[in-house]
Structure formats: structure tokens, C-alpha cells
Amino acid sequence: MSRITLTPAALEALLGEEVIFFDWHVTGLCCADAGEFSVRPLRRSRLPRRARPLRTTEAKELVYAHPTAWVHLAELPVTIDCRPLWRWRRFVTDLPPDAGLRCCLGRPI
């Protein structure tokens, strides 16, 4: 199972009832469907019904994923950080920028 780690900056940036959500964005690639991950804060009440929790190093369930993203992330250690950009919170991971494509093509990250 994966271990998702949130840095102190990411934990501090989460507001009230917010959690981190790994979304999956489909991109067409020739004959096969591929996709990419995005990471964003989301209120727990606004989570999609099919969102699945990912194990974190914290006791609470703070990270969820779209079912397709969950399949790819279930075995990976991932670190989530927050890098403030002026007034906005920008959550980032240590995954490579083409992580979703690599997963779809069977290439390990």
C-alpha cells in the first residue's frame, strides 16, 4: 500500500473540513485512453461519491483519489507539499509531470 506524506506546509494550508483530492483527467492517446493527475484541496462534503481514500502517514483520512487515479497511486509513496503563490495555495506532489501517462503505459514511476 502507498504511503502518502503531507509536509507541514501542506497540513497547515488545509482549511477546516478540507482534504486533498487527486483527480484524473482523461487525455486521448491514439487508440488508448491515458490521463494525468491533478491535486487540489476540496471540502470533504464536496468529494465525489466514488472518491477512495489513500493511506497517509497521519491518523486521519486526509487524501482521496478518483477511482482511476487511486489504481495508479495505491502502490506509490507520494509526498504532497503546498507552495503558496501570492494569495493562492498551490498543492504539488513529487510525482513526475508525466506520471499518469507512465502509469497507463505500464512504465514504473
Secondary structure as GFF3:
##gff-version 3
##sequence-region A 1 109
A	DSSP	beta_strand	4	6	.	.	.	ID=ss1
A	DSSP	alpha_helix	8	13	.	.	.	ID=ss2
A	DSSP	beta_strand	18	29	.	.	.	ID=ss3
A	DSSP	beta_strand	32	43	.	.	.	ID=ss4
A	DSSP	three_ten_helix	44	46	.	.	.	ID=ss5
A	DSSP	beta_strand	52	54	.	.	.	ID=ss6
A	DSSP	beta_strand	63	65	.	.	.	ID=ss7
A	DSSP	alpha_helix	67	73	.	.	.	ID=ss8
A	DSSP	beta_strand	78	85	.	.	.	ID=ss9
A	DSSP	beta_strand	88	93	.	.	.	ID=ss10
A	DSSP	alpha_helix	99	104	.	.	.	ID=ss11
###
